[in-house]
Amino acid sequence: MDDFDHQLLGLLRANARASAALLAHRLGVARTTIANRIARLEKAGVIVGYTVQVRPDTQRETIAAWMSIAVEGNQAREVIARLLGEPGVTALHDTNGRWDLLAEVSATSLDGLASVLERVRLIRGISATETSIHLTSYKAS
């Protein structure tokens, strides 16, 4: 993946329903270039699906968790691209210390959470993970 692919993925993450014409305009290329790149990213497994973002107050209760992730060698870019394409990953953070990345994940059931965790663990370049389920939040006054 090159910088253009990362820019395209960023625009698609912001609005997966953006037309090829709009994406082409924003990136300064032809619509066919956009269509070909998206097809290539889908075929390569970089784009693994599309999702809908829903207002939090309209959703069923979700199970939230944090997944600490260790990345093998210099595979961070590839791992990050795959994680950002995972529908169960709601946010991704670069960290220092023992873990390389911190992924916020969510699902509507424990089975769903197990599926998300399994898909993440199967991403090539991830050497270890540790997951903590969010139980309660407290606000400082």
C-alpha positions, 0 to 999 in steps of 0.5 A, a space after each residue: 500500500 502506498 500513500 494514495 491507498 492510505 488517503 483513499 482509505 481515510 476518505 472511505 472511513 469517513 464516508 464509505 458511501 462517498 461516490 467514486 466521482 467525489 473521491 476522485 475529485 478530492 484525490 485529484 485522479 480519475 474515477 476509474 483510478 478510484 474504482 480500480 484501487 478500491 477493487 484491488 484493496 478489496 481483493 487484497 483483503 485490506 478492505 474487508 467490509 463496509 459498515 454503518 455508523 449509528 448514533 449511540 443513543 439508538 443502539 442496543 447496549 454494546 460490550 466495549 473492550 480495549 485490546 492491547 496489540 504487539 506488532 511483529 517487526 516493521 509491519 505496523 502500517 499493514 496491521 493498522 490498515 487491517 485493523 482500521 478495516 475491521 468493523 468491530 474496531 471503533 478506534 485505534 491508538 498508537 502507544 509506547 511501552 509494552 504494547 504497540 497499539 491499543 484498539 477500542 473494540 465493541 460488539 453487541 454480545 460476548 459471542 460477537 466480541 469473541 468473533 472480533 477478537 478472533 479476526 483481529 488475532 488472525 491479522 498477519 503481523 500481530 504477535 500478541 494481544 491482551 484484552 480488557 472488557 470495559 465494565 464501568 466508567 467514572 467521571 472526575 469532578 
